[in-house]
Amino acid sequence: MNLADIYMNYKEDIKSVERELERQVGTNNKTLEKASNHLLKAGGKRIRPVFVLLSAKFGHYDIEQLKHIAVPLELIHMGSLVHDDVIDDAELRRGTKTVKSQWDNRVAMYTGDFIFGRAVETAAYFENPRIHQIVSHAMVEICLGEIEQIRDQFNWLQSFQVYLRRIKRKTALLIAISCQLGALAAKADDRLANELYWFAYFVGMSYQITDDILDFVGTEKQLGKPAGGDLWQGNVTLPALYALQKDTQLKDDLENFFKQPSHSKAQFQQFVERIKQSGGIEYATKISDQYLKKAFERLERLPNIEAKDHLHEIATYIGRRKF
């Protein structure tokens, strides 16, 4: 079974999640509603809600309950994207204008806050305090990851450890708790919930590293934004970190480039090529594959049900995707 088949199997339940997402971003304030729906309508893979649904198959599956955890997790992801685009001054996301581009920074920041608030409100459906603690902790960690990214912009000397901790907070953790909370909401065994957490954590690390690779090798049409955008914003990702260690002149050249009052896109592309030729793409791919291998090892500890095969298929897609 391929990825499209998995999504088709859960078509009606994903539709239920989509309807609840639309309901939760509804408000009497037309600006907030339009801005929130702007990102929602831009689409997305809905990886987090699908992970919730698949993980719930290890317990007592009930979409009417599960949507109340699948929706908050997707809302947290959406809110963080709105804030992210303000920080990065990004004009495009998924090939369409960002909220900050369509409106302005102030509307975008309050839209992100509104979406976060709706996430907490939706999760209040559950009485289990552990669920709320996990959601709240993830939101704190995401904010810490964003602050770390701001702190480390244009820091060409940052360590691999700093990068890995940042992507854990910004990406992997929310994917990890999607599986964990899907299991807990379905009242699955705590051991299974823990195994699912670590499976999805490793998948999430691979997911973000793959994203960082695609930022260098993908086309603008594939990415929905200009290639090399992370480096242009001063965000140092794994391929660039590797290149900076291999090419000792690269740091000085980058510093001199960004000191210039105006930046040539043509000259900037030379840096993208230097990073691609340094072996940074191959190195990052190797690290992504190592995380994926760890994910599959965790998956082997789970009961042999159909959802386990589906999780394996999605993880494989995440590690191998081209855009």
Secondary structure as a PSIPRED ss2 file (coil, helix, strand):
# PSIPRED VFORMAT (PSIPRED V4.0)

   1 M C   1.000  0.000  0.000
   2 N C   1.000  0.000  0.000
   3 L H   0.000  1.000  0.000
   4 A H   0.000  1.000  0.000
   5 D H   0.000  1.000  0.000
   6 I H   0.000  1.000  0.000
   7 Y H   0.000  1.000  0.000
   8 M H   0.000  1.000  0.000
   9 N H   0.000  1.000  0.000
  10 Y C   1.000  0.000  0.000
  11 K H   0.000  1.000  0.000
  12 E H   0.000  1.000  0.000
  13 D H   0.000  1.000  0.000
  14 I H   0.000  1.000  0.000
  15 K H   0.000  1.000  0.000
  16 S H   0.000  1.000  0.000
  17 V H   0.000  1.000  0.000
  18 E H   0.000  1.000  0.000
  19 R H   0.000  1.000  0.000
  20 E H   0.000  1.000  0.000
  21 L H   0.000  1.000  0.000
  22 E H   0.000  1.000  0.000
  23 R H   0.000  1.000  0.000
  24 Q H   0.000  1.000  0.000
  25 V C   1.000  0.000  0.000
  26 G C   1.000  0.000  0.000
  27 T C   1.000  0.000  0.000
  28 N C   1.000  0.000  0.000
  29 N C   1.000  0.000  0.000
  30 K H   0.000  1.000  0.000
  31 T H   0.000  1.000  0.000
  32 L H   0.000  1.000  0.000
  33 E H   0.000  1.000  0.000
  34 K H   0.000  1.000  0.000
  35 A H   0.000  1.000  0.000
  36 S H   0.000  1.000  0.000
  37 N H   0.000  1.000  0.000
  38 H H   0.000  1.000  0.000
  39 L H   0.000  1.000  0.000
  40 L H   0.000  1.000  0.000
  41 K H   0.000  1.000  0.000
  42 A C   1.000  0.000  0.000
  43 G C   1.000  0.000  0.000
  44 G C   1.000  0.000  0.000
  45 K C   1.000  0.000  0.000
  46 R C   1.000  0.000  0.000
  47 I H   0.000  1.000  0.000
  48 R H   0.000  1.000  0.000
  49 P H   0.000  1.000  0.000
  50 V H   0.000  1.000  0.000
  51 F H   0.000  1.000  0.000
  52 V H   0.000  1.000  0.000
  53 L H   0.000  1.000  0.000
  54 L H   0.000  1.000  0.000
  55 S H   0.000  1.000  0.000
  56 A H   0.000  1.000  0.000
  57 K C   1.000  0.000  0.000
  58 F C   1.000  0.000  0.000
  59 G C   1.000  0.000  0.000
  60 H C   1.000  0.000  0.000
  61 Y C   1.000  0.000  0.000
  62 D C   1.000  0.000  0.000
  63 I H   0.000  1.000  0.000
  64 E H   0.000  1.000  0.000
  65 Q H   0.000  1.000  0.000
  66 L H   0.000  1.000  0.000
  67 K H   0.000  1.000  0.000
  68 H H   0.000  1.000  0.000
  69 I H   0.000  1.000  0.000
  70 A H   0.000  1.000  0.000
  71 V H   0.000  1.000  0.000
  72 P H   0.000  1.000  0.000
  73 L H   0.000  1.000  0.000
  74 E H   0.000  1.000  0.000
  75 L H   0.000  1.000  0.000
  76 I H   0.000  1.000  0.000
  77 H H   0.000  1.000  0.000
  78 M H   0.000  1.000  0.000
  79 G H   0.000  1.000  0.000
  80 S H   0.000  1.000  0.000
  81 L H   0.000  1.000  0.000
  82 V H   0.000  1.000  0.000
  83 H H   0.000  1.000  0.000
  84 D H   0.000  1.000  0.000
  85 D H   0.000  1.000  0.000
  86 V H   0.000  1.000  0.000
  87 I H   0.000  1.000  0.000
  88 D H   0.000  1.000  0.000
  89 D C   1.000  0.000  0.000
  90 A C   1.000  0.000  0.000
  91 E C   1.000  0.000  0.000
  92 L E   0.000  0.000  1.000
  93 R E   0.000  0.000  1.000
  94 R C   1.000  0.000  0.000
  95 G C   1.000  0.000  0.000
  96 T E   0.000  0.000  1.000
  97 K E   0.000  0.000  1.000
  98 T C   1.000  0.000  0.000
  99 V H   0.000  1.000  0.000
 100 K H   0.000  1.000  0.000
 101 S H   0.000  1.000  0.000
 102 Q H   0.000  1.000  0.000
 103 W C   1.000  0.000  0.000
 104 D C   1.000  0.000  0.000
 105 N H   0.000  1.000  0.000
 106 R H   0.000  1.000  0.000
 107 V H   0.000  1.000  0.000
 108 A H   0.000  1.000  0.000
 109 M H   0.000  1.000  0.000
 110 Y H   0.000  1.000  0.000
 111 T H   0.000  1.000  0.000
 112 G H   0.000  1.000  0.000
 113 D H   0.000  1.000  0.000
 114 F H   0.000  1.000  0.000
 115 I H   0.000  1.000  0.000
 116 F H   0.000  1.000  0.000
 117 G H   0.000  1.000  0.000
 118 R H   0.000  1.000  0.000
 119 A H   0.000  1.000  0.000
 120 V H   0.000  1.000  0.000
 121 E H   0.000  1.000  0.000
 122 T H   0.000  1.000  0.000
 123 A H   0.000  1.000  0.000
 124 A C   1.000  0.000  0.000
 125 Y C   1.000  0.000  0.000
 126 F C   1.000  0.000  0.000
 127 E C   1.000  0.000  0.000
 128 N C   1.000  0.000  0.000
 129 P H   0.000  1.000  0.000
 130 R H   0.000  1.000  0.000
 131 I H   0.000  1.000  0.000
 132 H H   0.000  1.000  0.000
 133 Q H   0.000  1.000  0.000
 134 I H   0.000  1.000  0.000
 135 V H   0.000  1.000  0.000
 136 S H   0.000  1.000  0.000
 137 H H   0.000  1.000  0.000
 138 A H   0.000  1.000  0.000
 139 M H   0.000  1.000  0.000
 140 V H   0.000  1.000  0.000
 141 E H   0.000  1.000  0.000
 142 I H   0.000  1.000  0.000
 143 C H   0.000  1.000  0.000
 144 L H   0.000  1.000  0.000
 145 G H   0.000  1.000  0.000
 146 E H   0.000  1.000  0.000
 147 I H   0.000  1.000  0.000
 148 E H   0.000  1.000  0.000
 149 Q H   0.000  1.000  0.000
 150 I H   0.000  1.000  0.000
 151 R H   0.000  1.000  0.000
 152 D C   1.000  0.000  0.000
 153 Q C   1.000  0.000  0.000
 154 F C   1.000  0.000  0.000
 155 N C   1.000  0.000  0.000
 156 W C   1.000  0.000  0.000
 157 L C   1.000  0.000  0.000
 158 Q C   1.000  0.000  0.000
 159 S C   1.000  0.000  0.000
 160 F H   0.000  1.000  0.000
 161 Q H   0.000  1.000  0.000
 162 V H   0.000  1.000  0.000
 163 Y H   0.000  1.000  0.000
 164 L H   0.000  1.000  0.000
 165 R H   0.000  1.000  0.000
 166 R H   0.000  1.000  0.000
 167 I H   0.000  1.000  0.000
 168 K H   0.000  1.000  0.000
 169 R H   0.000  1.000  0.000
 170 K H   0.000  1.000  0.000
 171 T H   0.000  1.000  0.000
 172 A H   0.000  1.000  0.000
 173 L H   0.000  1.000  0.000
 174 L H   0.000  1.000  0.000
 175 I H   0.000  1.000  0.000
 176 A H   0.000  1.000  0.000
 177 I H   0.000  1.000  0.000
 178 S H   0.000  1.000  0.000
 179 C H   0.000  1.000  0.000
 180 Q H   0.000  1.000  0.000
 181 L H   0.000  1.000  0.000
 182 G H   0.000  1.000  0.000
 183 A H   0.000  1.000  0.000
 184 L H   0.000  1.000  0.000
 185 A H   0.000  1.000  0.000
 186 A C   1.000  0.000  0.000
 187 K C   1.000  0.000  0.000
 188 A C   1.000  0.000  0.000
 189 D C   1.000  0.000  0.000
 190 D H   0.000  1.000  0.000
 191 R H   0.000  1.000  0.000
 192 L H   0.000  1.000  0.000
 193 A H   0.000  1.000  0.000
 194 N H   0.000  1.000  0.000
 195 E H   0.000  1.000  0.000
 196 L H   0.000  1.000  0.000
 197 Y H   0.000  1.000  0.000
 198 W H   0.000  1.000  0.000
 199 F H   0.000  1.000  0.000
 200 A H   0.000  1.000  0.000
 201 Y H   0.000  1.000  0.000
 202 F H   0.000  1.000  0.000
 203 V H   0.000  1.000  0.000
 204 G H   0.000  1.000  0.000
 205 M H   0.000  1.000  0.000
 206 S H   0.000  1.000  0.000
 207 Y H   0.000  1.000  0.000
 208 Q H   0.000  1.000  0.000
 209 I H   0.000  1.000  0.000
 210 T H   0.000  1.000  0.000
 211 D H   0.000  1.000  0.000
 212 D H   0.000  1.000  0.000
 213 I H   0.000  1.000  0.000
 214 L H   0.000  1.000  0.000
 215 D H   0.000  1.000  0.000
 216 F H   0.000  1.000  0.000
 217 V H   0.000  1.000  0.000
 218 G C   1.000  0.000  0.000
 219 T C   1.000  0.000  0.000
 220 E H   0.000  1.000  0.000
 221 K H   0.000  1.000  0.000
 222 Q H   0.000  1.000  0.000
 223 L H   0.000  1.000  0.000
 224 G C   1.000  0.000  0.000
 225 K C   1.000  0.000  0.000
 226 P C   1.000  0.000  0.000
 227 A C   1.000  0.000  0.000
 228 G C   1.000  0.000  0.000
 229 G H   0.000  1.000  0.000
 230 D H   0.000  1.000  0.000
 231 L H   0.000  1.000  0.000
 232 W H   0.000  1.000  0.000
 233 Q C   1.000  0.000  0.000
 234 G C   1.000  0.000  0.000
 235 N C   1.000  0.000  0.000
 236 V C   1.000  0.000  0.000
 237 T C   1.000  0.000  0.000
 238 L H   0.000  1.000  0.000
 239 P H   0.000  1.000  0.000
 240 A H   0.000  1.000  0.000
 241 L H   0.000  1.000  0.000
 242 Y H   0.000  1.000  0.000
 243 A H   0.000  1.000  0.000
 244 L H   0.000  1.000  0.000
 245 Q H   0.000  1.000  0.000
 246 K H   0.000  1.000  0.000
 247 D C   1.000  0.000  0.000
 248 T C   1.000  0.000  0.000
 249 Q C   1.000  0.000  0.000
 250 L H   0.000  1.000  0.000
 251 K H   0.000  1.000  0.000
 252 D H   0.000  1.000  0.000
 253 D H   0.000  1.000  0.000
 254 L H   0.000  1.000  0.000
 255 E H   0.000  1.000  0.000
 256 N H   0.000  1.000  0.000
 257 F H   0.000  1.000  0.000
 258 F H   0.000  1.000  0.000
 259 K H   0.000  1.000  0.000
 260 Q C   1.000  0.000  0.000
 261 P C   1.000  0.000  0.000
 262 S C   1.000  0.000  0.000
 263 H C   1.000  0.000  0.000
 264 S C   1.000  0.000  0.000
 265 K H   0.000  1.000  0.000
 266 A H   0.000  1.000  0.000
 267 Q H   0.000  1.000  0.000
 268 F H   0.000  1.000  0.000
 269 Q H   0.000  1.000  0.000
 270 Q H   0.000  1.000  0.000
 271 F H   0.000  1.000  0.000
 272 V H   0.000  1.000  0.000
 273 E H   0.000  1.000  0.000
 274 R H   0.000  1.000  0.000
 275 I H   0.000  1.000  0.000
 276 K H   0.000  1.000  0.000
 277 Q H   0.000  1.000  0.000
 278 S C   1.000  0.000  0.000
 279 G C   1.000  0.000  0.000
 280 G H   0.000  1.000  0.000
 281 I H   0.000  1.000  0.000
 282 E H   0.000  1.000  0.000
 283 Y H   0.000  1.000  0.000
 284 A H   0.000  1.000  0.000
 285 T H   0.000  1.000  0.000
 286 K H   0.000  1.000  0.000
 287 I H   0.000  1.000  0.000
 288 S H   0.000  1.000  0.000
 289 D H   0.000  1.000  0.000
 290 Q H   0.000  1.000  0.000
 291 Y H   0.000  1.000  0.000
 292 L H   0.000  1.000  0.000
 293 K H   0.000  1.000  0.000
 294 K H   0.000  1.000  0.000
 295 A H   0.000  1.000  0.000
 296 F H   0.000  1.000  0.000
 297 E H   0.000  1.000  0.000
 298 R H   0.000  1.000  0.000
 299 L H   0.000  1.000  0.000
 300 E C   1.000  0.000  0.000
 301 R C   1.000  0.000  0.000
 302 L C   1.000  0.000  0.000
 303 P C   1.000  0.000  0.000
 304 N C   1.000  0.000  0.000
 305 I C   1.000  0.000  0.000
 306 E H   0.000  1.000  0.000
 307 A H   0.000  1.000  0.000
 308 K H   0.000  1.000  0.000
 309 D H   0.000  1.000  0.000
 310 H H   0.000  1.000  0.000
 311 L H   0.000  1.000  0.000
 312 H H   0.000  1.000  0.000
 313 E H   0.000  1.000  0.000
 314 I H   0.000  1.000  0.000
 315 A H   0.000  1.000  0.000
 316 T H   0.000  1.000  0.000
 317 Y H   0.000  1.000  0.000
 318 I H   0.000  1.000  0.000
 319 G H   0.000  1.000  0.000
 320 R H   0.000  1.000  0.000
 321 R C   1.000  0.000  0.000
 322 K C   1.000  0.000  0.000
 323 F C   1.000  0.000  0.000
